[in-house]
Amino acid sequence: METKKPKILVVVGPTASGKTALGVALAKKLNGEIISADSMQIYKYMNIGTAKVTLEEMQGVPHHLVDCVSPDEEFSVAKYKKAALGAIEAILSKGKLPIIIGGTGLYINSLSLPWDFQKKDSDEIIRWRLTAEAEVLGKEALYQRLKSVDPVTAESVHPNNQNRIIRALEIYELTGKPKSHFDEETKKQEVPYDYIILGLDWDRETLYHRINHRVDRMIEEGLVEETKMLVERGYDWNLTALKAIGYKELKPYLEGVSTLAEAVTILKRDSRHYAKRQMTWFRKDKRIQWLKMSEAKDLETQVEACLKLILPQFEPINESE
């Protein structure tokens, strides 16, 4: 008899879509604990700019993978996957429901799809050399090289995404096989859990209004001061953490080459563009069940709509207990 996989609830959506509040409300209803799937909320000291959940907003619900590493520490998808799987196991062992909340698509996919990130397929010397080549020859030259050795991966990578281009070339040089070959192999692996994925869908005008309002609130709450604090602590602008939306836009203002109003305008624009990219990513995932947020604007109605959508999918497990 085939053993049923434990079910995991996932809530995804673009920035400012209301994932945090909804996730906490669902966790309280479903006896759950939350695992963050946000690549920036993982960092300490970066609270306002990442819209990190506060202790008050948690309402006593345990949260995992928030405030874990310093801004100058590397935190790869591989590290996230390992830590998140550990959190899932710990939550299940307590008889509670793991609820994954976030907008970082790579984090979600690393858990819910049979992807594997092998440490053995990594070489710092090759990566350093490829990075140096990119500086001399340009990203376009490396992208064309990737197209010649691994056209499948090149098709899925933006020509400006230097990190992913270098990673794919690194794998090819190490193994003699394209990254796409390993992607196909790992698809054959089994995922240990059954992920039920819920997506929060706002109409564009409302979402953009929410984003603009959130940015204004961040400035009022002290985003400029938080960014200054990070720089004063010695964290470099070239760090992945400080390249995050919410911080990099303030650099010109803090260096005296733009006004705060100009920086805020750019931050709002970049946040809207990021939300659009997030939705483009999530729309491609046919597993996601979408909740029309504009039709359920208050939190209580949103929770009811979510439960109506997902509870029938949990019934087989409840009946067997």
JOBEL-V109444 format. One record per backbone hydrogen bond with DSSP energy under -1.0 kcal/mol. NH is the residue of the N-H (numbers start at 0). CO is the residue of the C=O. E is the energy in kcal/mol with one decimal. If there is no record, write none. Layout:
BEGIN
[[NH/CO/E] [NH/CO/E]]
END
This chain:
BEGIN
[[7/193/-2.7] [8/97/-1.8] [9/195/-2.8] [10/99/-3.2] [11/197/-3.0] [16/13/-1.3] [21/17/-1.8] [22/18/-2.8] [23/19/-2.2] [24/20/-2.2] [25/21/-2.6] [26/22/-2.4] [27/23/-2.1] [28/24/-1.6] [29/25/-2.5] [31/26/-2.7] [32/96/-2.1] [33/61/-2.5] [34/98/-2.6] [35/63/-2.6] [36/100/-2.8] [42/39/-1.6] [43/68/-2.9] [46/44/-1.1] [50/47/-1.4] [51/46/-2.3] [57/53/-1.9] [60/57/-2.4] [63/33/-2.5] [66/40/-2.3] [67/41/-2.4] [68/41/-2.1] [72/69/-2.1] [79/75/-2.2] [80/76/-2.9] [81/77/-2.1] [82/78/-2.4] [83/79/-3.2] [84/80/-2.5] [85/81/-1.7] [86/82/-2.0] [87/83/-2.6] [88/84/-2.3] [89/85/-2.0] [90/86/-2.5] [91/87/-2.7] [92/88/-2.0] [93/90/-1.0] [94/91/-2.0] [95/90/-1.9] [96/30/-1.9] [98/32/-2.6] [99/8/-3.0] [100/34/-2.3] [101/10/-2.0] [103/36/-2.1] [104/102/-1.0] [107/103/-1.9] [108/104/-2.8] [109/105/-2.1] [110/106/-1.0] [111/107/-2.6] [112/108/-2.1] [114/112/-2.7] [126/122/-2.3] [127/123/-2.6] [128/124/-2.4] [129/125/-2.6] [130/126/-2.2] [131/127/-2.3] [132/128/-2.4] [133/129/-2.1] [134/130/-1.6] [135/131/-1.7] [136/132/-3.7] [137/133/-1.5] [141/137/-1.2] [142/138/-2.6] [143/139/-2.4] [144/140/-1.8] [145/141/-2.4] [146/142/-2.3] [147/143/-1.5] [148/144/-1.6] [149/145/-3.3] [153/149/-2.3] [154/150/-1.8] [155/152/-1.1] [160/157/-2.3] [161/159/-1.9] [164/160/-2.0] [165/161/-2.8] [166/162/-2.3] [167/163/-2.2] [168/164/-2.3] [169/165/-2.6] [170/166/-2.2] [171/167/-1.9] [172/168/-2.6] [173/169/-2.2] [174/170/-2.4] [175/171/-2.6] [180/177/-1.0] [181/177/-1.1] [182/178/-2.2] [183/179/-2.0] [184/180/-1.9] [185/181/-2.6] [186/182/-1.2] [187/184/-1.2] [188/185/-1.5] [193/5/-2.7] [195/7/-3.1] [197/9/-3.4] [198/288/-2.8] [199/11/-2.1] [200/290/-2.6] [206/202/-2.5] [207/203/-2.8] [208/204/-1.8] [209/205/-2.4] [210/206/-2.5] [211/207/-2.6] [212/208/-2.4] [213/209/-2.4] [214/210/-2.4] [215/211/-2.1] [216/212/-2.2] [217/213/-2.6] [218/214/-2.2] [219/215/-2.1] [220/216/-2.2] [222/217/-1.8] [225/221/-2.4] [226/222/-2.5] [227/223/-2.4] [228/224/-2.4] [229/225/-1.9] [230/226/-2.0] [231/227/-2.9] [232/228/-1.6] [233/230/-1.6] [234/229/-2.0] [238/235/-1.7] [243/240/-1.2] [246/243/-2.0] [247/243/-1.9] [249/246/-1.5] [253/249/-2.7] [254/250/-1.8] [255/252/-1.4] [256/251/-2.9] [262/258/-2.0] [263/259/-2.7] [264/260/-2.2] [265/261/-2.1] [266/262/-2.4] [267/263/-2.5] [268/264/-2.1] [269/265/-3.1] [270/266/-2.2] [271/267/-2.2] [272/268/-2.5] [273/269/-2.3] [274/270/-2.2] [275/271/-2.0] [276/272/-2.1] [277/273/-2.6] [278/274/-2.3] [279/275/-2.1] [280/276/-2.2] [281/277/-2.7] [282/278/-2.6] [284/281/-1.6] [287/284/-1.4] [288/196/-2.7] [290/198/-3.0] [292/200/-2.1] [292/290/-1.1] [294/291/-1.1] [295/292/-1.4] [301/297/-2.1] [302/298/-2.7] [303/299/-2.2] [304/300/-2.3] [305/301/-2.4] [306/302/-2.8] [307/303/-2.3] [308/304/-1.5] [309/305/-2.7] [310/306/-2.4] [312/309/-1.4] [313/310/-1.6] [317/313/-1.9] [318/314/-2.7] [319/315/-1.0]]
END
